[in-house]
Amino acid sequence: MSPLPIGEIIQLALSITDKLMDKIPNYEQRKREQFHKLRDKYEKEIVKNYPDRDDTRIDDYRDNLLRFLQDFNKEVAG
């Protein structure tokens, strides 16, 4: 079995986080909205074809999402 590319790992982490947020009813709505907004921007940019895609923007969105996931993990872990 070959390792997953980083893009697939990020998509998997985003999907798991989204589902976990649904299971935590008292998670702050502001943070949920922030996550969904970042995820949407990232996903819209990553599917664009080369001339239209901004790889720097993708990197920024990915970095912001990863920071959000790290913070979310800390909050959920206690």
Residue pairs with C-beta under 8 A, 6 or more apart in sequence:
4 12
7 46
10 62
10 65
10 66
13 69
14 39
14 65
14 69
17 35
17 69
17 72
18 35
18 36
18 39
20 76
21 27
21 32
21 35
21 72
24 76
27 75
31 72
34 68
35 65
35 68
35 72
38 61
38 64
38 65
38 68
39 65
41 61
42 58
42 61
42 62
42 65
45 53
45 54
45 57
45 58
45 61
46 53
46 58
